[in-house]
Structure formats: structure tokens, C-alpha cells
């Protein structure tokens, strides 16, 4: 997602919350695509079973 100029200016002035810091660190540490590929075959799909 691309930030607008207003968003970028606002982000520079306010303190980041613990939640924002945590989520940013998780995005860097966790290989999300590999994790989702591992889980996806076992995750139930929507619709009628069987």
C-alpha cells in the first residue's frame, strides 16, 4: 500500500504504538508466503463438505 503525502507527513510526527512496532517486526521475521503455503492444504474451504 502506498502512502499519500499527508499520511507520510503524519507518520513522521506521531509515536508508533507497540502494536505497530510488533506487526512491523513480524512482517520482517515471519516468511508469510511459505507459512501460508504450508497451511493452505489443511485449511477448510468454504462451501459444502464432501
N, CA, C and O atoms as a GROMACS GRO file, in nm:
protein
  200
    1UNK      N    1   0.084  -0.118   0.000
    1UNK     CA    2   0.000   0.000   0.000
    1UNK      C    3   0.089   0.124   0.000
    1UNK      O    4   0.183   0.134   0.078
    2UNK      N    5   0.058   0.217  -0.087
    2UNK     CA    6   0.137   0.338  -0.098
    2UNK      C    7   0.076   0.448  -0.011
    2UNK      O    8  -0.045   0.466  -0.008
    3UNK      N    9   0.162   0.519   0.058
    3UNK     CA   10   0.118   0.627   0.145
    3UNK      C   11   0.101   0.756   0.065
    3UNK      O   12   0.177   0.782  -0.028
    4UNK      N   13   0.003   0.835   0.103
    4UNK     CA   14  -0.011   0.968   0.044
    4UNK      C   15   0.088   1.061   0.114
    4UNK      O   16   0.147   1.026   0.216
    5UNK      N   17   0.106   1.179   0.058
    5UNK     CA   18   0.197   1.275   0.120
    5UNK      C   19   0.149   1.313   0.260
    5UNK      O   20   0.230   1.328   0.352
    6UNK      N   21   0.020   1.328   0.276
    6UNK     CA   22  -0.035   1.361   0.408
    6UNK      C   23  -0.010   1.251   0.509
    6UNK      O   24   0.026   1.278   0.624
    7UNK      N   25  -0.029   1.125   0.466
    7UNK     CA   26  -0.003   1.012   0.556
    7UNK      C   27   0.144   1.005   0.595
    7UNK      O   28   0.177   0.982   0.711
    8UNK      N   29   0.232   1.025   0.497
    8UNK     CA   30   0.375   1.019   0.524
    8UNK      C   31   0.417   1.128   0.622
    8UNK      O   32   0.498   1.104   0.712
    9UNK      N   33   0.362   1.246   0.605
    9UNK     CA   34   0.395   1.357   0.696
    9UNK      C   35   0.344   1.328   0.836
    9UNK      O   36   0.413   1.353   0.934
   10UNK      N   37   0.222   1.277   0.845
   10UNK     CA   38   0.162   1.246   0.975
   10UNK      C   39   0.238   1.134   1.045
   10UNK      O   40   0.259   1.140   1.166
   11UNK      N   41   0.281   1.031   0.971
   11UNK     CA   42   0.354   0.919   1.031
   11UNK      C   43   0.487   0.963   1.090
   11UNK      O   44   0.533   0.904   1.188
   12UNK      N   45   0.548   1.063   1.032
   12UNK     CA   46   0.675   1.111   1.084
   12UNK      C   47   0.661   1.189   1.214
   12UNK      O   48   0.759   1.203   1.287
   13UNK      N   49   0.543   1.238   1.245
   13UNK     CA   50   0.524   1.324   1.361
   13UNK      C   51   0.470   1.251   1.483
   13UNK      O   52   0.482   1.301   1.595
   14UNK      N   53   0.411   1.136   1.464
   14UNK     CA   54   0.350   1.070   1.578
   14UNK      C   55   0.433   0.949   1.622
   14UNK      O   56   0.511   0.895   1.544
   15UNK      N   57   0.416   0.910   1.746
   15UNK     CA   58   0.488   0.796   1.802
   15UNK      C   59   0.421   0.668   1.756
   15UNK      O   60   0.298   0.658   1.754
   16UNK      N   61   0.501   0.569   1.719
   16UNK     CA   62   0.446   0.440   1.678
   16UNK      C   63   0.401   0.363   1.802
   16UNK      O   64   0.470   0.362   1.904
   17UNK      N   65   0.286   0.300   1.791
   17UNK     CA   66   0.234   0.222   1.903
   17UNK      C   67   0.310   0.091   1.913
   17UNK      O   68   0.378   0.050   1.819
   18UNK      N   69   0.298   0.025   2.028
   18UNK     CA   70   0.362  -0.105   2.045
   18UNK      C   71   0.309  -0.205   1.943
   18UNK      O   72   0.382  -0.290   1.894
   19UNK      N   73   0.181  -0.193   1.914
   19UNK     CA   74   0.119  -0.284   1.816
   19UNK      C   75   0.182  -0.265   1.678
   19UNK      O   76   0.215  -0.363   1.611
   20UNK      N   77   0.199  -0.140   1.635
   20UNK     CA   78   0.259  -0.112   1.505
   20UNK      C   79   0.402  -0.163   1.498
   20UNK      O   80   0.444  -0.219   1.396
   21UNK      N   81   0.478  -0.144   1.604
   21UNK     CA   82   0.616  -0.191   1.609
   21UNK      C   83   0.619  -0.343   1.602
   21UNK      O   84   0.699  -0.400   1.527
   22UNK      N   85   0.532  -0.409   1.678
   22UNK     CA   86   0.526  -0.555   1.679
   22UNK      C   87   0.491  -0.609   1.541
   22UNK      O   88   0.557  -0.701   1.492
   23UNK      N   89   0.389  -0.552   1.477
   23UNK     CA   90   0.347  -0.601   1.346
   23UNK      C   91   0.455  -0.578   1.240
   23UNK      O   92   0.472  -0.661   1.151
   24UNK      N   93   0.526  -0.467   1.248
   24UNK     CA   94   0.634  -0.440   1.154
   24UNK      C   95   0.746  -0.542   1.171
   24UNK      O   96   0.803  -0.590   1.073
   25UNK      N   97   0.778  -0.576   1.296
   25UNK     CA   98   0.882  -0.676   1.322
   25UNK      C   99   0.837  -0.814   1.273
   25UNK      O  100   0.918  -0.889   1.217
   26UNK      N  101   0.710  -0.848   1.294
   26UNK     CA  102   0.659  -0.977   1.249
   26UNK      C  103   0.664  -0.989   1.097
   26UNK      O  104   0.694  -1.096   1.044
   27UNK      N  105   0.636  -0.880   1.026
   27UNK     CA  106   0.643  -0.882   0.880
   27UNK      C  107   0.785  -0.909   0.832
   27UNK      O  108   0.805  -0.970   0.727
   28UNK      N  109   0.885  -0.863   0.907
   28UNK     CA  110   1.023  -0.885   0.868
   28UNK      C  111   1.071  -1.025   0.904
   28UNK      O  112   1.151  -1.083   0.830
   29UNK      N  113   1.024  -1.080   1.014
   29UNK     CA  114   1.076  -1.207   1.067
   29UNK      C  115   1.007  -1.330   1.007
   29UNK      O  116   1.073  -1.428   0.973
   30UNK      N  117   0.875  -1.324   0.992
   30UNK     CA  118   0.798  -1.443   0.952
   30UNK      C  119   0.792  -1.452   0.800
   30UNK      O  120   0.755  -1.356   0.733
   31UNK      N  121   0.828  -1.569   0.744
   31UNK     CA  122   0.814  -1.590   0.599
   31UNK      C  123   0.668  -1.623   0.566
   31UNK      O  124   0.632  -1.740   0.554
   32UNK      N  125   0.584  -1.520   0.552
   32UNK     CA  126   0.439  -1.538   0.542
   32UNK      C  127   0.399  -1.625   0.424
   32UNK      O  128   0.311  -1.710   0.439
   33UNK      N  129   0.459  -1.607   0.307
   33UNK     CA  130   0.419  -1.685   0.189
   33UNK      C  131   0.447  -1.833   0.210
   33UNK      O  132   0.364  -1.917   0.174
   34UNK      N  133   0.561  -1.866   0.267
   34UNK     CA  134   0.595  -2.006   0.293
   34UNK      C  135   0.502  -2.065   0.398
   34UNK      O  136   0.460  -2.180   0.387
   35UNK      N  137   0.470  -1.988   0.501
   35UNK     CA  138   0.380  -2.034   0.606
   35UNK      C  139   0.240  -2.059   0.552
   35UNK      O  140   0.179  -2.161   0.583
   36UNK      N  141   0.190  -1.967   0.472
   36UNK     CA  142   0.057  -1.985   0.413
   36UNK      C  143   0.053  -2.104   0.318
   36UNK      O  144  -0.046  -2.176   0.315
   37UNK      N  145   0.159  -2.124   0.241
   37UNK     CA  146   0.165  -2.238   0.150
   37UNK      C  147   0.164  -2.369   0.228
   37UNK      O  148   0.109  -2.469   0.181
   38UNK      N  149   0.224  -2.371   0.345
   38UNK     CA  150   0.228  -2.490   0.429
   38UNK      C  151   0.091  -2.519   0.491
   38UNK      O  152   0.052  -2.635   0.502
   39UNK      N  153   0.020  -2.415   0.531
   39UNK     CA  154  -0.108  -2.431   0.600
   39UNK      C  155  -0.224  -2.452   0.502
   39UNK      O  156  -0.319  -2.524   0.534
   40UNK      N  157  -0.219  -2.391   0.386
   40UNK     CA  158  -0.332  -2.387   0.294
   40UNK      C  159  -0.393  -2.523   0.259
   40UNK      O  160  -0.516  -2.532   0.255
   41UNK      N  161  -0.316  -2.628   0.234
   41UNK     CA  162  -0.378  -2.757   0.200
   41UNK      C  163  -0.465  -2.815   0.313
   41UNK      O  164  -0.556  -2.893   0.287
   42UNK      N  165  -0.439  -2.777   0.436
   42UNK     CA  166  -0.512  -2.831   0.551
   42UNK      C  167  -0.623  -2.739   0.599
   42UNK      O  168  -0.701  -2.776   0.687
   43UNK      N  169  -0.632  -2.620   0.543
   43UNK     CA  170  -0.731  -2.522   0.586
   43UNK      C  171  -0.863  -2.550   0.516
   43UNK      O  172  -0.865  -2.570   0.395
   44UNK      N  173  -0.974  -2.553   0.590
   44UNK     CA  174  -1.102  -2.584   0.527
   44UNK      C  175  -1.144  -2.474   0.428
   44UNK      O  176  -1.120  -2.356   0.450
   45UNK      N  177  -1.207  -2.517   0.320
   45UNK     CA  178  -1.256  -2.421   0.222
   45UNK      C  179  -1.404  -2.394   0.248
   45UNK      O  180  -1.470  -2.472   0.316
   46UNK      N  181  -1.454  -2.286   0.193
   46UNK     CA  182  -1.595  -2.255   0.212
   46UNK      C  183  -1.680  -2.340   0.117
   46UNK      O  184  -1.631  -2.386   0.014
   47UNK      N  185  -1.803  -2.361   0.153
   47UNK     CA  186  -1.893  -2.439   0.069
   47UNK      C  187  -1.934  -2.569   0.135
   47UNK      O  188  -1.906  -2.592   0.253
   48UNK      N  189  -1.999  -2.653   0.059
   48UNK     CA  190  -2.049  -2.781   0.108
   48UNK      C  191  -1.935  -2.881   0.127
   48UNK      O  192  -1.852  -2.896   0.037
   49UNK      N  193  -1.929  -2.949   0.240
   49UNK     CA  194  -1.826  -3.052   0.259
   49UNK      C  195  -1.857  -3.176   0.175
   49UNK      O  196  -1.974  -3.208   0.151
   50UNK      N  197  -1.752  -3.243   0.130
   50UNK     CA  198  -1.767  -3.370   0.062
   50UNK      C  199  -1.792  -3.354  -0.081
   50UNK      O  200  -1.807  -3.453  -0.152
   0.00000   0.00000   0.00000
